[in-house]
Amino acid sequence: MDGTVTTKRAADPAITILAVLATFMGMLAIWDSGYARAAVNNQILPREFWMQAIFALVSFFAAYVVYKIPTESWKKWAGVLIVATIGLLLLVEVPGIGKEINHAQRWIDLKIFLLQPAEFAKLSCILFLAVALAKRKPVAQLKKTPRHLGEKIDWLLVPWLKRAFPLIVVGFIIFFIEQEPDLATSMVIAFATFVMLVVGGVSRRSLAILFIGSLLLVGGLTIKEPYRMARITNHTERWSDTNIDGPGYQTTQSEAALARGGLFGVGLGNGLAKHRLPAPTTDFILATVGEEFGLVGSLVVVGLIAAIALRMAALGMRRKDPFGRLVLVGLASWIGIQGATNVMMANGFFPPIGIPLPFFSYGGSSLLALWMGVGLAQNILTETVVEKEVAIENRRNRRRDGWTRLPSS
């Protein structure tokens, strides 16, 4: 006997089933949105469809690998992964390696396909922060009475710097991604970070400072780039004669498609949005879904994404171990806020900011990162629990002590 008892927890099939369903429905939506353009080029299937199918298979395998790697290994290598993420984000800027599309330098050209490091940054930041926050001690435990000047300086600087260091690292990653420019992805990471800080027990004063500082920073970044201010200004007047065929074209076409769809839609293949939108299989894929399947179809899509996020959040908040709770809540925040932002972009609440609909929009990097997140969630949920037999015996003794004892003869 080694003095321990090992308990294996069960995975949550609901998360996997919902993610598989969302992935295959996304592939159907990609085929539906892209087949018209494929027919013009005498193609049976759109390139986006079979590329997404290949990435789906790769993503399923990657999720399984992530699931099988021990949780302790993920904790151990979280720092290495965050360094690798920074390295990939820097490679994006290297001439000949990074690729620019539509004035954005976000991809690494691997010749066979394009890799978008910012998608994987979401996952590595969540893992890195979860490790750091799980080790975090309350402020009261850091306050010691210094005996001499050296100890005083150490208390004033070292503990606080150590506590802030993970947030500083994530802040740099958010900055790198914003510079690509990709403000939408950087804001998704920032939102997930803030939620994890709340769940991680960070003080209200610190949260208030971070929240106000983030608002000021986002405002400053928006003002800094004239095109961002112009995008917001034009969006408010997108239906005007000067903007409807220009800056407001994608949003107005998406809104019109959703309106045409009504409650039950115009039917599979009968939509107009896929013929009019410049990239119907990516950020505005919900326009085709809503037009051809109506409000009911849109609610099914939104409901699937919401169910995945809410399930992860609910299971996370039930956990007692800080690391598992933080990872699951971080993943839920990522999927939830990204899905909500894309939906609000498609219905005209937000201007077009270039953010994919989780599991549905075409994009290999996005799908791969999401499924790695699913694998990590299942890894956390099936984490092996090791208990000392001594502790188990103590619990048994406490239960026996609670029983009524008969007096000895």
C-alpha positions in Angstrom: 0.0 0.0 0.0 1.4 3.5 -0.9 -1.0 5.2 1.6 -3.1 6.9 -1.1 -6.4 6.4 -2.7 -6.8 7.6 -6.4 -10.2 8.7 -7.7 -10.8 9.3 -11.4 -13.5 11.8 -12.2 -15.7 11.5 -15.2 -15.6 13.8 -18.2 -18.6 15.9 -19.1 -20.1 14.6 -22.4 -22.4 17.6 -22.8 -19.5 20.0 -23.6 -18.1 17.6 -26.2 -21.4 16.8 -27.8 -22.4 20.5 -28.0 -19.0 21.4 -29.5 -19.2 18.6 -32.1 -22.7 19.7 -33.0 -21.6 23.3 -33.4 -18.6 22.3 -35.5 -20.6 20.3 -38.0 -23.4 22.9 -38.1 -20.6 25.4 -38.8 -19.3 23.4 -41.7 -22.8 23.2 -43.1 -23.1 27.0 -42.8 -19.7 27.4 -44.5 -20.7 25.2 -47.4 -24.0 27.1 -47.7 -22.3 30.5 -47.6 -19.6 29.6 -50.0 -21.1 27.3 -52.6 -22.3 30.1 -54.9 -18.8 31.5 -55.3 -17.4 28.0 -55.7 -19.9 27.3 -58.6 -18.6 30.4 -60.4 -15.1 28.8 -60.3 -16.5 25.4 -61.4 -15.8 23.9 -58.0 -18.1 21.3 -56.4 -17.2 22.3 -52.8 -16.0 25.7 -51.6 -12.3 25.7 -50.6 -13.3 27.0 -47.2 -15.5 23.9 -46.6 -12.9 21.2 -47.2 -10.2 23.2 -45.5 -12.5 23.5 -42.4 -13.2 19.8 -42.6 -9.4 19.1 -42.5 -8.9 21.4 -39.6 -11.9 19.8 -37.8 -10.2 16.5 -38.0 -6.9 18.0 -36.8 -8.8 19.9 -34.0 -10.5 16.7 -32.7 -7.1 15.0 -32.5 -5.5 18.0 -30.9 -8.3 18.1 -28.3 -7.7 14.4 -27.5 -3.9 15.1 -27.1 -4.6 18.0 -24.7 -7.1 15.9 -22.8 -4.5 13.1 -22.3 -1.7 15.2 -21.1 -1.7 15.3 -17.2 -3.0 18.4 -15.6 0.2 18.9 -13.6 2.1 19.0 -16.9 0.0 21.9 -18.2 0.6 23.8 -14.9 4.4 23.1 -15.3 4.6 24.2 -18.9 2.2 27.2 -18.8 5.2 29.6 -18.6 6.9 27.9 -21.6 3.7 28.2 -23.6 3.3 31.9 -22.9 6.9 32.5 -24.1 6.1 30.5 -27.2 3.0 32.6 -27.8 5.1 35.8 -27.5 7.6 34.3 -30.0 4.8 33.5 -32.5 3.3 37.0 -32.2 6.8 38.5 -32.9 7.2 36.2 -35.9 4.1 37.7 -37.4 6.1 40.9 -37.9 9.1 39.3 -39.6 9.2 39.9 -43.4 8.8 36.8 -45.4 7.2 34.9 -42.5 4.3 37.2 -41.5 1.5 37.8 -44.0 -0.6 40.9 -44.4 -4.3 40.7 -45.4 -6.5 43.7 -45.7 -4.0 46.0 -44.0 -3.6 43.6 -41.0 -0.5 41.7 -40.2 -1.9 38.8 -38.2 -0.8 35.6 -39.9 2.2 33.4 -40.2 2.5 32.0 -43.8 3.2 28.3 -43.6 2.6 27.9 -47.4 0.0 25.2 -46.9 -2.1 27.3 -44.6 -2.0 30.5 -42.6 -1.6 30.3 -38.8 -3.0 33.1 -36.6 -1.1 33.1 -33.3 -3.6 35.5 -31.6 -6.2 32.7 -31.5 -3.8 30.5 -29.5 -2.9 33.4 -27.3 -6.4 33.3 -25.8 -5.7 29.8 -24.6 -2.2 30.3 -23.4 -3.1 33.5 -21.5 -6.0 31.7 -19.7 -3.7 28.8 -18.7 -0.9 31.1 -17.6 -3.2 33.3 -15.5 -4.9 30.3 -13.9 -1.6 29.0 -12.7 -0.6 32.4 -11.3 -3.9 33.1 -9.6 -4.2 29.7 -8.2 -0.9 30.2 -6.3 -1.9 33.7 -5.2 -1.9 34.4 -1.5 -4.2 36.9 0.3 -2.6 40.3 0.8 -2.8 39.9 4.6 -0.3 37.0 4.3 2.2 39.3 2.5 2.2 42.0 5.2 5.1 41.3 7.5 6.8 43.6 10.0 10.3 44.3 8.5 13.2 44.1 10.9 15.6 46.2 8.8 15.8 48.3 5.7 16.6 45.3 3.4 13.5 43.4 4.5 11.4 46.6 4.2 12.5 47.1 0.6 11.9 43.5 -0.2 8.3 43.7 1.2 7.6 46.9 -0.7 8.8 45.7 -4.1 9.3 42.0 -4.5 5.9 40.5 -3.5 3.9 43.1 -5.3 6.0 42.8 -8.4 5.6 39.0 -8.4 1.9 39.4 -8.0 1.6 41.8 -10.8 4.1 40.1 -13.1 1.6 37.6 -14.8 -0.8 40.5 -15.5 2.0 42.5 -17.0 2.9 39.6 -19.3 -0.7 39.2 -20.5 -0.8 43.0 -20.9 2.2 42.8 -23.3 0.5 40.1 -25.3 -2.7 42.2 -25.5 -0.6 45.1 -26.7 1.2 43.0 -29.4 -2.1 41.7 -30.7 -3.6 45.2 -30.8 -0.7 46.4 -32.8 -1.4 43.9 -35.6 -4.0 45.6 -35.6 -6.6 43.3 -33.9 -8.4 45.3 -31.2 -11.2 42.8 -31.1 -9.1 39.8 -30.1 -7.1 41.8 -27.6 -10.4 42.9 -26.0 -11.6 39.3 -25.8 -8.4 38.4 -23.9 -8.8 41.4 -21.7 -12.4 40.5 -20.9 -11.5 36.9 -20.0 -8.6 38.2 -17.9 -10.8 40.5 -15.9 -13.4 37.7 -15.3 -10.5 35.5 -14.1 -9.3 38.2 -11.8 -12.8 38.5 -10.2 -13.1 34.8 -9.7 -9.5 34.6 -8.5 -10.3 36.9 -5.5 -8.5 40.1 -6.5 -9.5 43.0 -4.3 -12.3 45.3 -5.4 -10.0 48.3 -5.4 -7.6 46.6 -7.7 -10.4 45.5 -10.0 -11.8 49.1 -10.1 -8.4 50.5 -11.0 -7.9 47.9 -13.7 -11.5 48.5 -15.1 -11.1 52.3 -15.2 -7.6 52.0 -16.6 -8.8 49.6 -19.3 -11.6 51.9 -20.4 -9.2 54.8 -20.7 -6.8 52.7 -22.6 -9.4 51.4 -25.1 -10.6 55.0 -25.6 -7.0 56.1 -26.2 -6.3 53.3 -28.7 -9.5 54.1 -30.5 -8.7 57.8 -30.8 -5.1 57.0 -31.7 -6.1 55.3 -35.0 -8.2 57.6 -37.2 -9.8 54.6 -39.0 -11.2 53.3 -35.8 -12.9 56.6 -35.0 -14.1 56.8 -38.6 -15.5 53.3 -38.4 -17.6 54.2 -35.3 -18.8 57.5 -36.8 -19.7 55.8 -40.1 -21.4 53.0 -38.3 -23.9 55.4 -36.7 -24.8 56.7 -40.2 -24.4 53.4 -42.0 -27.8 53.6 -43.7 -27.1 57.1 -45.1 -26.7 57.4 -48.9 -23.0 58.1 -48.5 -22.2 55.1 -46.3 -24.7 52.3 -47.3 -22.5 51.2 -50.3 -19.2 52.1 -48.6 -18.1 51.8 -45.0 -21.6 50.6 -43.9 -22.0 48.0 -46.7 -21.2 44.8 -44.7 -23.3 45.7 -41.7 -26.3 46.9 -43.7 -26.3 43.8 -45.9 -26.1 41.6 -42.7 -29.0 43.5 -41.1 -31.1 43.3 -44.2 -30.5 39.6 -44.5 -31.5 39.0 -40.9 -34.7 41.0 -41.5 -35.5 39.1 -44.7 -35.2 35.8 -42.7 -38.0 36.7 -40.4 -39.0 33.9 -38.0 -38.3 30.8 -40.1 -36.1 32.0 -43.0 -36.3 31.9 -46.8 -35.0 28.4 -47.0 -31.7 26.6 -47.5 -29.8 28.1 -50.5 -32.3 30.9 -51.1 -30.5 33.7 -49.3 -29.0 36.7 -50.9 -26.4 37.7 -48.3 -23.8 35.1 -49.5 -23.9 36.7 -53.0 -23.4 40.2 -51.7 -21.1 40.0 -48.7 -17.3 40.0 -49.6 -16.5 37.2 -47.1 -19.7 35.5 -46.2 -18.0 32.4 -44.6 -16.1 34.3 -41.9 -17.2 37.1 -39.6 -20.7 37.6 -41.1 -21.7 33.9 -41.4 -24.6 34.5 -39.1 -26.2 36.7 -41.8 -26.7 33.7 -44.1 -27.9 31.5 -41.2 -30.4 34.1 -40.1 -31.6 34.8 -43.6 -32.1 31.2 -44.6 -33.2 29.7 -41.3 -34.7 32.8 -39.7 -34.7 33.9 -36.0 -35.2 30.3 -35.0 -32.0 29.2 -36.8 -30.1 32.1 -35.3 -31.3 31.2 -31.8 -30.2 27.6 -32.3 -26.7 28.8 -33.3 -26.5 31.3 -30.4 -28.0 28.8 -28.0 -25.3 26.2 -28.8 -22.5 28.6 -28.2 -24.1 29.9 -25.0 -24.7 26.4 -23.8 -21.0 25.5 -24.2 -19.9 28.7 -22.3 -22.5 28.4 -19.6 -21.8 24.7 -19.0 -18.1 25.4 -18.6 -18.8 28.3 -16.3 -21.2 26.3 -14.1 -18.8 23.3 -13.8 -16.0 25.7 -13.1 -17.8 27.5 -10.3 -18.6 24.2 -8.6 -14.9 23.2 -8.3 -13.0 23.6 -5.1 -9.5 23.6 -6.7 -8.6 27.2 -7.8 -6.7 26.2 -10.9 -9.6 24.1 -12.4 -12.1 26.8 -11.5 -10.1 29.5 -13.1 -9.4 27.6 -16.3 -13.0 26.6 -16.9 -14.3 30.1 -16.1 -11.6 31.6 -18.4 -12.6 29.3 -21.3 -16.3 30.1 -20.8 -15.5 33.9 -20.8 -13.5 33.6 -24.0 -16.2 31.6 -25.9 -19.1 33.7 -24.4 -17.8 37.2 -25.1 -16.5 36.3 -28.5 -19.8 34.8 -29.5 -21.8 37.7 -28.1 -19.6 40.2 -29.9 -19.9 38.5 -33.3 -23.7 38.3 -32.9 -23.9 42.0 -32.0 -21.7 42.8 -35.0 -23.9 40.8 -37.3 -27.1 42.6 -36.1 -25.6 46.1 -36.4 -25.1 46.8 -32.7 -21.3 47.0 -33.2 -19.4 48.1 -36.3 -17.5 45.4 -38.2 -14.5 44.6 -36.0 -13.3 41.3 -37.5 -14.1 38.6 -34.9 -15.2 35.1 -35.8 -18.3 33.3 -34.5 -16.9 30.4 -32.3 -17.1 27.0 -34.0 -19.1 28.4 -37.0 -16.9 30.9 -38.8 -14.3 29.7 -41.3 -10.9 29.7 -39.8 -8.5 26.8 -39.0 -6.6 28.6 -36.2 -9.8 29.6 -34.5 -11.3 26.1 -34.7 -8.1 24.5 -33.5 -7.7 26.8 -30.6 -11.3 26.3 -29.5 -11.1 22.6 -29.6 -7.8 22.6 -27.7 -9.8 24.6 -25.1 -12.5 21.9 -25.1 -9.7 19.3 -24.6 -8.3 21.3 -21.7 -11.7 21.7 -20.1 -12.2 17.9 -20.2 -8.7 17.4 -18.9 -9.6 19.6 -15.9 -12.9 17.8 -15.3 -11.3 14.4 -15.4 -8.3 15.3 -13.2 -7.2 12.5 -11.0 -7.8 13.1 -7.3 -5.2 11.6 -4.9 -6.2 11.3 -1.3 -4.2 10.1 1.7 -5.6 7.1 3.4 -4.9 8.8 6.7 -7.3 11.6 5.8 -9.9 9.1 4.7 -9.5 7.2 7.9 -9.9 10.4 9.9 -13.2 11.1 8.2 -14.4 7.6 9.0 -13.4 8.1 12.7 -15.3 11.4 12.9 -18.4 9.6 11.5 -18.0 6.8 14.1 -17.5 9.4 16.9 -20.8 10.9 16.0 -22.6 7.6 16.7 -24.2 6.8 20.1 -21.9 4.7 22.1 -23.1 2.0 24.6 -21.5 2.0 28.0 -19.0 -0.8 28.5 -19.8 -3.5 31.0 
